[in-house]
């Protein structure tokens, strides 16, 4: 390796780190507003396919008869497309359901087949999955959900 490469490689890494540190608040605000980047949505799509599609459907369609209890008494996985109710919930609720599991959020002895994903996915990965899901909704549903999130945040 050339001497200049050895000298400048750490500087390049430091500059990249500073750039990310500078951009992170902007990127986090974008995700909170639902303005996720194409890269975030692509990551969310891949994670959704790997972690969520088995129950919620490859096309976000949910399980059949998702409004009727299963023989176990638990509810089937709902759709995450516009036909479901996911878009009725603000970001904080969606994040907590995904991270902690519906039973932890609903409480009162509610039981669900969905686990919390907080030990499987990072918070940023969970946000990426939610960004992917939101990116599939029609404009009206996205606007409604964004308004619910603003209300949740006290805006």
DSSP file (Angstrom, degrees, kcal/mol; ACC not computed):
  #  RESIDUE AA STRUCTURE BP1 BP2  ACC     N-H-->O    O-->H-N    N-H-->O    O-->H-N    TCO  KAPPA ALPHA  PHI   PSI    X-CA   Y-CA   Z-CA
    1    1 A X              0   0    0      0, 0.0     2,-0.1     0, 0.0     0, 0.0   0.000 360.0 360.0 360.0 144.4    0.0    0.0    0.0
    2    2 A X     >  -     0   0    0      1,-0.1     4,-1.8     4,-0.0     3,-0.2  -0.413 360.0-119.1 -75.8 152.6    1.3    3.5   -0.7
    3    3 A X  H  > S+     0   0    0      1,-0.2     4,-2.0     2,-0.2     5,-0.2   0.874 113.6  54.3 -60.3 -39.5    2.2    5.8    2.1
    4    4 A X  H  > S+     0   0    0      1,-0.2     4,-2.8     2,-0.2    -1,-0.2   0.868 105.9  53.3 -65.2 -35.3   -0.4    8.3    1.1
    5    5 A X  H  > S+     0   0    0     -3,-0.2     4,-2.0     1,-0.2    -1,-0.2   0.917 109.0  48.8 -64.3 -41.8   -3.1    5.7    1.2
    6    6 A X  H  X S+     0   0    0     -4,-1.8     4,-0.6     1,-0.2    -2,-0.2   0.876 115.6  44.8 -64.9 -37.2   -2.1    4.7    4.8
    7    7 A X  H  X S+     0   0    0     -4,-2.0     4,-0.6    -5,-0.2    -2,-0.2   0.888 119.1  39.4 -74.1 -39.6   -2.2    8.4    5.8
    8    8 A X  H  X S+     0   0    0     -4,-2.8     4,-2.4     1,-0.2     5,-0.2   0.680  96.7  76.6 -90.2 -17.2   -5.4    9.3    4.2
    9    9 A X  H  X S+     0   0    0     -4,-2.0     4,-2.3     1,-0.2     5,-0.2   0.939  98.2  45.8 -59.4 -48.4   -7.5    6.2    4.9
   10   10 A X  H  X S+     0   0    0     -4,-0.6     4,-2.4     1,-0.2    -1,-0.2   0.877 111.9  53.0 -63.6 -33.8   -8.1    7.1    8.5
   11   11 A X  H  X S+     0   0    0     -4,-0.6     4,-2.5     2,-0.2    -1,-0.2   0.907 109.0  49.1 -65.6 -40.2   -9.0   10.7    7.5
   12   12 A X  H  X S+     0   0    0     -4,-2.4     4,-2.4     2,-0.2    -2,-0.2   0.910 111.7  48.5 -64.3 -42.7  -11.5    9.4    5.0
   13   13 A X  H  X S+     0   0    0     -4,-2.3     4,-2.4     2,-0.2    -2,-0.2   0.907 112.0  49.3 -64.3 -41.0  -13.1    7.2    7.6
   14   14 A X  H  X S+     0   0    0     -4,-2.4     4,-2.6     2,-0.2    -2,-0.2   0.910 110.7  50.1 -64.3 -41.8  -13.2   10.0   10.1
   15   15 A X  H  X S+     0   0    0     -4,-2.5     4,-2.5     2,-0.2    -2,-0.2   0.903 110.5  49.7 -63.9 -40.6  -14.8   12.3    7.5
   16   16 A X  H  X S+     0   0    0     -4,-2.4     4,-2.4     2,-0.2    -2,-0.2   0.917 111.3  49.4 -64.0 -42.3  -17.4    9.7    6.7
   17   17 A X  H  X S+     0   0    0     -4,-2.4     4,-2.5     2,-0.2    -2,-0.2   0.909 111.9  47.8 -62.2 -43.1  -18.2    9.3   10.4
   18   18 A X  H  X S+     0   0    0     -4,-2.6     4,-2.5     2,-0.2    -1,-0.2   0.893 110.4  52.7 -64.8 -39.3  -18.5   13.0   10.8
   19   19 A X  H  X S+     0   0    0     -4,-2.5     4,-2.4     2,-0.2    -2,-0.2   0.916 111.1  46.1 -62.2 -43.0  -20.8   13.2    7.8
   20   20 A X  H  X S+     0   0    0     -4,-2.4     4,-2.4     2,-0.2    -2,-0.2   0.916 112.2  51.0 -65.6 -42.6  -23.0   10.5    9.2
   21   21 A X  H  X S+     0   0    0     -4,-2.5     4,-0.6     1,-0.2    -2,-0.2   0.892 113.3  46.0 -61.4 -38.8  -23.1   12.2   12.6
   22   22 A X  H  < S+     0   0    0     -4,-2.5     4,-0.4     1,-0.2     3,-0.2   0.896 118.4  41.3 -69.0 -40.5  -24.0   15.5   11.0
   23   23 A X  H  X S+     0   0    0     -4,-2.4     4,-2.6    -5,-0.2     3,-0.4   0.710  93.3  84.4 -82.6 -21.1  -26.7   13.9    8.7
   24   24 A X  H  X S+     0   0    0     -4,-2.4     4,-3.1     1,-0.2     5,-0.3   0.889  88.1  50.0 -55.8 -47.5  -28.2   11.5   11.4
   25   25 A X  H  X S+     0   0    0     -4,-0.6     4,-2.2    -3,-0.2    -1,-0.2   0.903 113.5  48.0 -57.9 -38.4  -30.6   14.1   13.0
   26   26 A X  H  > S+     0   0    0     -4,-0.4     4,-2.2    -3,-0.4    -1,-0.2   0.929 113.5  46.6 -65.3 -45.0  -31.9   15.0    9.5
   27   27 A X  H  X S+     0   0    0     -4,-2.6     4,-2.4     2,-0.2    -2,-0.2   0.900 112.1  50.5 -65.0 -41.0  -32.3   11.4    8.5
   28   28 A X  H  X S+     0   0    0     -4,-3.1     4,-2.3    -5,-0.2    -1,-0.2   0.906 110.8  49.3 -63.5 -40.9  -34.1   10.5   11.8
   29   29 A X  H  X S+     0   0    0     -4,-2.2     4,-1.9    -5,-0.3     6,-0.2   0.892 109.3  53.0 -64.9 -38.7  -36.5   13.5   11.3
   30   30 A X  H  X>S+     0   0    0     -4,-2.2     5,-3.1     1,-0.2     4,-0.7   0.936 110.2  46.8 -59.9 -46.7  -37.2   12.3    7.7
   31   31 A X  H ><5S+     0   0    0     -4,-2.4     3,-0.7     1,-0.2    -2,-0.2   0.893 109.8  53.5 -64.6 -39.0  -38.1    8.8    9.0
   32   32 A X  H 3<5S+     0   0    0     -4,-2.3    -1,-0.2     1,-0.3    -2,-0.2   0.862 111.8  45.6 -63.6 -34.6  -40.3   10.3   11.7
   33   33 A X  H 3<5S-     0   0    0     -4,-1.9    -1,-0.3    -5,-0.2    -2,-0.2   0.574 120.2-110.6 -82.4  -9.2  -42.1   12.3    9.1
   34   34 A X  T <<5S+     0   0    0     -4,-0.7     2,-0.9    -3,-0.7    -3,-0.2   0.579  81.4 128.2  89.1   9.8  -42.4    9.3    6.8
   35   35 A X      < +     0   0    0     -5,-3.1    -4,-0.2    -6,-0.2    -3,-0.1  -0.400  37.4 170.6 -93.8  56.3  -39.9   10.8    4.3
   36   36 A X        -     0   0    0     -2,-0.9    -8,-0.0    -5,-0.2    -9,-0.0  -0.338  33.2-112.5 -72.2 148.9  -37.7    7.7    4.2
   37   37 A X     >  -     0   0    0      1,-0.1     4,-2.4   -10,-0.1     5,-0.2  -0.280  26.6-109.2 -73.0 163.5  -35.0    7.4    1.7
   38   38 A X  H  > S+     0   0    0      1,-0.2     4,-2.4     2,-0.2     5,-0.2   0.867 121.2  53.9 -60.3 -36.6  -35.1    4.8   -1.1
   39   39 A X  H  > S+     0   0    0      2,-0.2     4,-2.3     1,-0.2    -1,-0.2   0.901 108.4  48.4 -66.4 -40.9  -32.3    2.9    0.7
   40   40 A X  H  > S+     0   0    0      2,-0.2     4,-2.7     1,-0.2    92,-0.2   0.920 112.8  48.0 -64.8 -43.4  -34.3    2.8    4.0
   41   41 A X  H  X S+     0   0    0     -4,-2.4     4,-2.5     2,-0.2    -2,-0.2   0.900 111.0  50.9 -64.5 -40.7  -37.4    1.6    2.2
   42   42 A X  H  X S+     0   0    0     -4,-2.4     4,-2.1     2,-0.2    -2,-0.2   0.909 111.3  47.9 -63.7 -42.0  -35.3   -1.1    0.3
   43   43 A X  H  X S+     0   0    0     -4,-2.3     4,-2.7     1,-0.2     5,-0.2   0.936 112.1  50.1 -62.3 -45.7  -33.8   -2.3    3.6
   44   44 A X  H  X S+     0   0    0     -4,-2.7     4,-2.8    84,-0.3    -2,-0.2   0.879 108.5  52.5 -60.5 -38.9  -37.3   -2.4    5.1
   45   45 A X  H  X S+     0   0    0     -4,-2.5     4,-2.3     2,-0.2    -1,-0.2   0.916 111.1  46.5 -63.2 -43.5  -38.7   -4.3    2.2
   46   46 A X  H  X S+     0   0    0     -4,-2.1     4,-1.9     2,-0.2    -2,-0.2   0.921 114.8  46.5 -65.4 -44.0  -35.9   -7.0    2.6
   47   47 A X  H  X S+     0   0    0     -4,-2.7     4,-3.2     2,-0.2     5,-0.5   0.897 110.9  52.8 -65.7 -40.0  -36.4   -7.2    6.4
   48   48 A X  H  X>S+     0   0    0     -4,-2.8     4,-2.7    -5,-0.2     5,-2.3   0.943 109.3  49.2 -59.1 -47.6  -40.2   -7.4    5.9
   49   49 A X  H  <5S+     0   0    0     -4,-2.3    -1,-0.2     1,-0.2    -2,-0.2   0.879 118.2  40.8 -59.4 -38.1  -39.8  -10.3    3.5
   50   50 A X  H  <5S+     0   0    0     -4,-1.9    -2,-0.2    -5,-0.2    -1,-0.2   0.879 131.6  19.2 -78.0 -40.1  -37.5  -12.1    5.9
   51   51 A X  H  <5S+     0   0    0     -4,-3.2    -3,-0.2    -5,-0.1    -2,-0.2   0.685 131.8  25.3-109.3 -22.8  -39.2  -11.4    9.2
   52   52 A X  T >X5S+     0   0    0     -4,-2.7     4,-2.8    -5,-0.5     3,-1.4   0.735  95.7  77.4-119.2 -31.8  -42.9  -10.4    8.5
   53   53 A X  H 3><S+     0   0    0     -5,-2.3     4,-1.8     1,-0.3     5,-0.2   0.765  82.7  70.0 -63.1 -28.2  -44.2  -11.8    5.2
   54   54 A X  H 34 S+     0   0    0     -5,-0.2    -1,-0.3     1,-0.2     4,-0.1   0.862 120.1  17.4 -58.3 -34.5  -44.7  -15.4    6.5
   55   55 A X  H <4 S+     0   0    0     -3,-1.4    -2,-0.2     2,-0.1    22,-0.2   0.817 132.8  41.6-102.4 -43.5  -47.6  -14.1    8.7
   56   56 A X  H  < S-     0   0    0     -4,-2.8     6,-3.2     1,-0.1    24,-0.4   0.484 113.8-106.1 -90.1  -2.4  -48.6  -10.8    7.2
   57   57 A X    ><  -     0   0    0     -4,-1.8     3,-1.9    -5,-0.4    -3,-0.1   0.333  17.8 -98.2  91.9 141.1  -48.3  -11.8    3.6
   58   58 A X  T 3  S+     0   0    0      1,-0.3    -1,-0.1    -5,-0.2    -5,-0.1   0.780 128.9  41.3 -61.7 -27.7  -45.7  -11.2    0.8
   59   59 A X  T 3  S-     0   0    0     -6,-0.1    -1,-0.3     3,-0.1    -2,-0.1   0.083 121.4-106.1-107.4  21.8  -48.0   -8.5   -0.5
   60   60 A X  S <  S+     0   0    0     -3,-1.9    20,-2.1     1,-0.1    21,-1.6   0.692  81.0 134.2  64.2  21.8  -48.9   -7.1    3.0
   61   61 A X        -     0   0    0     18,-0.2    18,-0.3     1,-0.2    -4,-0.2   0.572  51.6-145.3 -82.3 -10.3  -52.4   -8.8    2.6
   62   62 A X        -     0   0    0     -6,-3.2    16,-0.2    16,-0.3     2,-0.2  -0.067  35.8 -45.7  73.1-179.3  -52.5  -10.4    6.0
   63   63 A X    >   -     0   0    0     14,-3.1     3,-0.8     1,-0.1    16,-0.1  -0.553  69.8 -89.1 -86.7 154.6  -54.1  -13.7    6.9
   64   64 A X  T 3  S+     0   0    0      1,-0.2    -1,-0.1    -2,-0.2    12,-0.1  -0.277 111.0  10.9 -60.2 145.1  -57.5  -14.7    5.7
   65   65 A X  T >  S+     0   0    0      1,-0.1     3,-2.1     2,-0.1    11,-0.3   0.884  78.1 170.5  52.5  44.7  -60.4  -13.7    7.9
   66   66 A X  T <   +     0   0    0     -3,-0.8    10,-0.2     1,-0.3    -1,-0.1   0.614  68.6  59.2 -65.5 -12.8  -58.1  -11.5    9.9
   67   67 A X  T 3  S+     0   0    0      8,-0.1     2,-0.4     2,-0.1    -1,-0.3   0.509  95.4  75.0 -91.9  -5.3  -61.0   -9.9   11.8
   68   68 A X  S <  S-     0   0    0     -3,-2.1     8,-0.6     1,-0.0     6,-0.0  -0.895  89.1-108.9-110.6 135.8  -62.2  -13.3   13.2
   69   69 A X  B     -A   75   0A   0     -2,-0.4     6,-0.2     6,-0.2     5,-0.1  -0.228  29.6-121.0 -61.1 148.4  -60.4  -15.1   16.0
   70   70 A X    >   -     0   0    0      4,-3.5     3,-2.4     1,-0.1    -1,-0.1  -0.310  38.6 -93.1 -74.7 168.8  -58.5  -18.3   15.3
   71   71 A X  T 3  S+     0   0    0      1,-0.3    -1,-0.1     2,-0.1    -2,-0.1   0.800 129.5  60.5 -55.1 -27.2  -59.5  -21.5   17.1
   72   72 A X  T 3  S-     0   0    0      2,-0.2    -1,-0.3     1,-0.1     3,-0.1   0.597 117.9-115.1 -74.5 -10.5  -56.9  -20.6   19.7
   73   73 A X  S <  S+     0   0    0     -3,-2.4     2,-0.1     1,-0.4    -2,-0.1   0.254  80.0 119.6  91.4 -12.2  -58.8  -17.3   20.4
   74   74 A X        -     0   0    0     -5,-0.1    -4,-3.5     1,-0.1    -1,-0.4  -0.484  68.5-107.9 -84.1 158.4  -55.9  -15.2   19.1
   75   75 A X  B     -A   69   0A   0     36,-0.5    38,-0.4    -6,-0.2    -6,-0.2  -0.627  30.6-114.7 -87.5 143.1  -56.4  -12.9   16.1
   76   76 A X        -     0   0    0     -8,-0.6     2,-0.3   -11,-0.3    -1,-0.1  -0.248  48.0 -80.0 -65.2 163.3  -54.8  -13.7   12.7
   77   77 A X        -     0   0    0    -22,-0.2   -14,-3.1     1,-0.1    -1,-0.1  -0.518  52.8-133.1 -66.7 124.3  -52.1  -11.4   11.4
   78   78 A X        -     0   0    0     -2,-0.3   -16,-0.3   -16,-0.2     2,-0.1  -0.332  23.1 -97.7 -76.3 161.4  -53.8   -8.3    9.9
   79   79 A X        -     0   0    0    -18,-0.3     7,-0.6   -16,-0.1     6,-0.5  -0.441  19.7-156.5 -72.3 152.8  -52.9   -6.8    6.5
   80   80 A X        +     0   0    0    -20,-2.1   -19,-0.2   -24,-0.4    -1,-0.1   0.316  67.5  92.6-108.9   3.7  -50.5   -3.9    6.4
   81   81 A X  S >  S-     0   0    0    -21,-1.6     3,-1.6     1,-0.1     6,-0.3  -0.156 104.2 -79.7 -82.1-172.4  -51.8   -2.7    3.1
   82   82 A X  T 3  S+     0   0    0      1,-0.3    -1,-0.1    54,-0.2   -21,-0.0   0.669 125.7  67.4 -67.0 -16.5  -54.5   -0.1    2.8
   83   83 A X  T 3  S+     0   0    0      2,-0.0    -1,-0.3     3,-0.0    -4,-0.1   0.641  97.2  64.3 -78.5 -13.2  -57.2   -2.7    3.4
   84   84 A X  S <  S-     0   0    0     -3,-1.6    -4,-0.1    -6,-0.1     3,-0.1  -0.027  90.5-110.6 -94.1-160.9  -56.1   -3.2    7.0
   85   85 A X  S >  S+     0   0    0     -6,-0.5     3,-2.0     1,-0.1     4,-0.4   0.336  83.3 103.6-117.1   5.2  -55.9   -0.9   10.0
   86   86 A X  G >  S+     0   0    0     -7,-0.6     3,-1.8    -5,-0.3    -1,-0.1   0.894  78.6  58.1 -55.0 -41.7  -52.2   -0.4   10.4
   87   87 A X  G 3  S+     0   0    0     -6,-0.3    -1,-0.3     1,-0.3    61,-0.2   0.563  92.5  70.0 -70.5  -6.7  -52.4    3.1    8.9
   88   88 A X  G <  S+     0   0    0     -3,-2.0     2,-0.3     2,-0.1    -1,-0.3   0.629  89.2  79.3 -79.4 -13.2  -54.9    4.1   11.6
   89   89 A X  S <  S-     0   0    0     -3,-1.8    60,-0.2    -4,-0.4    59,-0.1  -0.738  81.5-119.5-103.0 142.5  -52.1    4.0   14.2
   90   90 A X     >  -     0   0    0     -2,-0.3     4,-2.2    58,-0.2     3,-0.5  -0.286  35.2-101.5 -71.4 163.5  -49.4    6.6   14.9
   91   91 A X  H  > S+     0   0    0     54,-0.3     4,-2.9     1,-0.2     5,-0.2   0.866 119.1  56.9 -53.7 -42.9  -45.7    5.8   14.5
   92   92 A X  H  > S+     0   0    0      1,-0.2     4,-2.3     2,-0.2    -1,-0.2   0.893 109.3  45.2 -60.4 -40.8  -45.1    5.4   18.2
   93   93 A X  H  > S+     0   0    0     -3,-0.5     4,-2.7     2,-0.2     5,-0.2   0.929 113.8  48.8 -68.5 -45.7  -47.8    2.7   18.5
   94   94 A X  H  X S+     0   0    0     -4,-2.2     4,-2.2     1,-0.2    -2,-0.2   0.906 112.5  49.2 -60.8 -41.1  -46.6    0.9   15.4
   95   95 A X  H  X S+     0   0    0     -4,-2.9     4,-3.0    -5,-0.2     5,-0.2   0.941 112.6  46.6 -63.8 -47.3  -43.0    1.0   16.6
   96   96 A X  H  X>S+     0   0    0     -4,-2.3     4,-3.2    -5,-0.2     5,-0.7   0.906 111.3  51.5 -64.5 -41.3  -44.0   -0.3   20.1
   97   97 A X  H  X5S+     0   0    0     -4,-2.7     4,-1.6     3,-0.2    -1,-0.2   0.931 115.6  42.3 -60.0 -44.2  -46.2   -3.1   18.7
   98   98 A X  H  <5S+     0   0    0     -4,-2.2    19,-2.8    -5,-0.2    -2,-0.2   0.920 121.4  40.1 -68.6 -43.8  -43.3   -4.2   16.4
   99   99 A X  H  <5S+     0   0    0     -4,-3.0    19,-2.3    17,-0.2    20,-0.2   0.921 132.5  21.0 -72.7 -45.2  -40.6   -3.9   19.0
  100  100 A X  H  <5S-     0   0    0     -4,-3.2    16,-0.4    -5,-0.2     4,-0.3   0.651 109.1-111.2-102.0 -18.8  -42.4   -5.2   22.1
  101  101 A X    >X< -     0   0    0     -4,-1.6     4,-1.3    -5,-0.7     3,-0.5   0.075  30.7 -86.5  95.6 148.5  -45.2   -7.3   20.5
  102  102 A X  H 3> S+     0   0    0     12,-0.3     4,-3.3     1,-0.2     5,-0.4   0.861 123.4  59.8 -58.7 -38.5  -49.0   -6.6   20.6
  103  103 A X  H 3> S+     0   0    0     11,-0.4     4,-2.1     1,-0.2     7,-0.3   0.885 105.3  49.1 -60.2 -38.9  -49.6   -8.3   23.9
  104  104 A X  H <4 S+     0   0    0     -3,-0.5    -1,-0.2    -4,-0.3    -2,-0.2   0.832 117.4  41.2 -68.8 -32.1  -47.2   -5.9   25.7
  105  105 A X  H  < S+     0   0    0     -4,-1.3    -2,-0.2    -3,-0.2    -1,-0.2   0.905 119.8  40.8 -83.0 -44.6  -48.8   -2.9   24.1
  106  106 A X  H  < S+     0   0    0     -4,-3.3    -3,-0.2    -5,-0.2    -2,-0.2   0.916  88.7 176.3 -72.2 -43.5  -52.5   -3.9   24.4
  107  107 A X    ><  +     0   0    0     -4,-2.1     3,-1.6    -5,-0.4    -1,-0.1  -0.212  39.5 104.2  71.3-165.0  -52.1   -5.4   27.9
  108  108 A X  T 3  S-     0   0    0      1,-0.3    -1,-0.1    -4,-0.1    -4,-0.1   0.759 117.9 -58.3  62.6  27.3  -55.0   -6.8   29.9
  109  109 A X  T 3  S+     0   0    0      1,-0.2    -1,-0.3    -6,-0.2    -6,-0.1   0.548  87.4 163.6  80.7   6.9  -54.0  -10.4   29.3
  110  110 A X    <   -     0   0    0     -3,-1.6     2,-0.4    -7,-0.3    -1,-0.2  -0.337  22.4-154.6 -58.7 137.0  -54.2  -10.0   25.5
  111  111 A X        +     0   0    0    -38,-0.1   -36,-0.5    -5,-0.1     2,-0.3  -0.929  15.3 176.8-119.3 143.7  -52.4  -12.8   23.7
  112  112 A X        -     0   0    0     -2,-0.4   -36,-0.1   -38,-0.1    -9,-0.1  -0.984  36.9-137.2-142.9 150.4  -50.9  -12.7   20.3
  113  113 A X  S    S+     0   0    0    -38,-0.4     2,-0.5    -2,-0.3    -1,-0.1   0.623  83.2  95.3 -78.6 -13.4  -48.9  -15.0   18.0
  114  114 A X        -     0   0    0    -59,-0.0   -11,-0.4     1,-0.0   -12,-0.3  -0.674  66.3-151.9 -83.5 123.2  -46.7  -12.1   17.1
  115  115 A X        -     0   0    0     -2,-0.5     2,-0.3   -14,-0.1   -14,-0.3  -0.391  26.9 -97.2 -80.8 167.2  -43.6  -11.8   19.1
  116  116 A X        -     0   0    0    -16,-0.4     3,-0.3   -15,-0.2   -17,-0.2  -0.667  26.8-154.0 -77.6 143.7  -41.8   -8.6   19.9
  117  117 A X    >>  +     0   0    0    -19,-2.8     4,-3.3    -2,-0.3     3,-1.3   0.284  65.2 106.4-103.9   9.4  -38.9   -8.0   17.4
  118  118 A X  T 34 S+     0   0    0    -19,-2.3    -1,-0.2     1,-0.3   -18,-0.1   0.754  84.4  44.9 -62.5 -25.6  -36.8   -5.8   19.7
  119  119 A X  T 34 S+     0   0    0     -3,-0.3    -1,-0.3   -20,-0.2    -2,-0.1   0.524 119.9  41.8 -93.0  -6.0  -34.3   -8.6   20.3
  120  120 A X  T <4 S+     0   0    0     -3,-1.3     2,-0.3     1,-0.3    -2,-0.2   0.754 118.9  33.5-107.3 -37.0  -34.2   -9.6   16.6
  121  121 A X  S  < S-     0   0    0     -4,-3.3    -1,-0.3   -22,-0.1     2,-0.1  -0.919  79.3-118.6-123.2 148.2  -34.1   -6.2   14.9
  122  122 A X     >  -     0   0    0     -2,-0.3     4,-2.4     1,-0.1     5,-0.2  -0.321  35.8-104.6 -73.0 164.8  -32.5   -2.9   15.8
  123  123 A X  H  > S+     0   0    0      1,-0.2     4,-2.5     2,-0.2     5,-0.2   0.899 124.1  51.7 -58.0 -40.7  -34.7    0.1   16.3
  124  124 A X  H  > S+     0   0    0      2,-0.2     4,-2.0     1,-0.2    -1,-0.2   0.868 108.2  51.0 -66.6 -35.4  -33.5    1.5   13.0
  125  125 A X  H  > S+     0   0    0      2,-0.2     4,-2.3     1,-0.2    -1,-0.2   0.903 109.7  50.3 -67.3 -39.7  -34.4   -1.8   11.3
  126  126 A X  H  X S+     0   0    0     -4,-2.4     4,-2.4     1,-0.2    -2,-0.2   0.931 110.5  49.7 -62.1 -44.5  -37.9   -1.7   12.8
  127  127 A X  H  X S+     0   0    0     -4,-2.5     4,-2.4     1,-0.2    -1,-0.2   0.869 108.7  53.4 -61.9 -35.5  -38.2    1.9   11.5
  128  128 A X  H  X S+     0   0    0     -4,-2.0     4,-2.4     2,-0.2   -84,-0.3   0.910 107.9  49.7 -65.9 -41.7  -37.1    0.7    8.1
  129  129 A X  H  X S+     0   0    0     -4,-2.3     4,-2.6     1,-0.2    -2,-0.2   0.931 112.6  47.6 -61.0 -44.9  -39.8   -2.0    8.0
  130  130 A X  H  X S+     0   0    0     -4,-2.4     4,-2.7     1,-0.2    -2,-0.2   0.883 109.5  53.4 -64.5 -37.3  -42.4    0.6    9.0
  131  131 A X  H  X S+     0   0    0     -4,-2.4     4,-1.9     2,-0.2    -1,-0.2   0.908 109.4  49.1 -63.3 -41.1  -41.1    3.0    6.3
  132  132 A X  H  X S+     0   0    0     -4,-2.4     4,-0.7   -92,-0.2    -2,-0.2   0.953 111.6  48.3 -61.4 -49.3  -41.5    0.2    3.7
  133  133 A X  H >< S+     0   0    0     -4,-2.6     3,-1.5     1,-0.2     4,-0.4   0.940 112.7  48.0 -57.3 -48.4  -45.0   -0.6    4.8
  134  134 A X  H >< S+     0   0    0     -4,-2.7     3,-1.2     1,-0.3    -1,-0.2   0.829 102.4  64.2 -62.7 -31.4  -46.0    3.1    4.8
  135  135 A X  H 3< S+     0   0    0     -4,-1.9    -1,-0.3     1,-0.3    -2,-0.2   0.688  98.4  56.0 -67.2 -15.9  -44.5    3.5    1.3
  136  136 A X  T << S+     0   0    0     -3,-1.5    -1,-0.3    -4,-0.7   -54,-0.2   0.594  87.4  98.3 -91.1 -11.9  -47.0    1.1   -0.1
  137  137 A X  S <  S-     0   0    0     -3,-1.2   -56,-0.0    -4,-0.4    -3,-0.0  -0.435  80.8-106.2 -78.2 149.2  -50.1    3.0    1.1
  138  138 A X     >  -     0   0    0     -2,-0.1     4,-2.2     1,-0.1     3,-0.4  -0.283  40.2-100.6 -63.3 160.8  -52.1    5.4   -1.1
  139  139 A X  H  > S+     0   0    0      1,-0.2     4,-2.7     2,-0.2     5,-0.2   0.861 120.0  56.2 -55.0 -42.3  -51.6    9.1   -0.4
  140  140 A X  H  > S+     0   0    0      1,-0.2     4,-2.2     2,-0.2    -1,-0.2   0.914 109.8  45.1 -60.1 -44.2  -54.8    9.4    1.6
  141  141 A X  H  > S+     0   0    0     -3,-0.4     4,-2.6     2,-0.2    -1,-0.2   0.886 112.5  51.6 -67.9 -39.1  -53.8    6.7    4.0
  142  142 A X  H  X S+     0   0    0     -4,-2.2     4,-2.4     2,-0.2    -2,-0.2   0.914 111.0  48.3 -63.3 -42.1  -50.3    8.1    4.4
  143  143 A X  H  X S+     0   0    0     -4,-2.7     4,-2.2     2,-0.2    -2,-0.2   0.916 112.0  48.8 -65.2 -42.6  -51.7   11.6    5.1
  144  144 A X  H  X S+     0   0    0     -4,-2.2     4,-2.2    -5,-0.2    -2,-0.2   0.942 113.2  47.0 -60.6 -47.9  -54.1   10.2    7.7
  145  145 A X  H  X S+     0   0    0     -4,-2.6     4,-2.1     1,-0.2   -54,-0.3   0.882 110.6  52.2 -64.7 -38.4  -51.4    8.2    9.4
  146  146 A X  H  X S+     0   0    0     -4,-2.4     4,-2.4     2,-0.2    -1,-0.2   0.886 108.7  51.1 -63.7 -38.5  -49.0   11.2    9.4
  147  147 A X  H  X S+     0   0    0     -4,-2.2     4,-2.4     2,-0.2    -2,-0.2   0.898 108.7  51.1 -65.7 -40.0  -51.8   13.3   11.0
  148  148 A X  H  X S+     0   0    0     -4,-2.2     4,-2.3     2,-0.2   -58,-0.2   0.894 110.5  49.8 -62.3 -39.5  -52.2   10.6   13.7
  149  149 A X  H  X S+     0   0    0     -4,-2.1     4,-2.0     2,-0.2    -2,-0.2   0.912 109.9  49.8 -66.5 -42.5  -48.4   10.7   14.3
  150  150 A X  H  <>S+     0   0    0     -4,-2.4     5,-2.7     1,-0.2     4,-0.3   0.911 111.3  49.5 -61.7 -41.2  -48.4   14.5   14.6
  151  151 A X  H ><5S+     0   0    0     -4,-2.4     3,-1.3     1,-0.2    -2,-0.2   0.913 109.1  52.3 -62.9 -42.4  -51.3   14.3   17.1
  152  152 A X  H 3<5S+     0   0    0     -4,-2.3    -1,-0.2     1,-0.3    -2,-0.2   0.874 109.7  49.7 -59.8 -38.0  -49.4   11.6   19.1
  153  153 A X  T 3<5S-     0   0    0     -4,-2.0    -1,-0.3    -5,-0.1    -2,-0.2   0.419 117.8-113.4 -84.4   1.1  -46.4   13.9   19.2
  154  154 A X  T < 5       0   0    0     -3,-1.3    -3,-0.2    -4,-0.3    -2,-0.1   0.734 360.0 360.0  76.5  22.7  -48.5   16.8   20.4
  155  155 A X      <       0   0    0     -5,-2.7    -4,-0.2    -6,-0.2    -5,-0.1   0.455 360.0 360.0 -85.4 360.0  -48.1   19.0   17.3
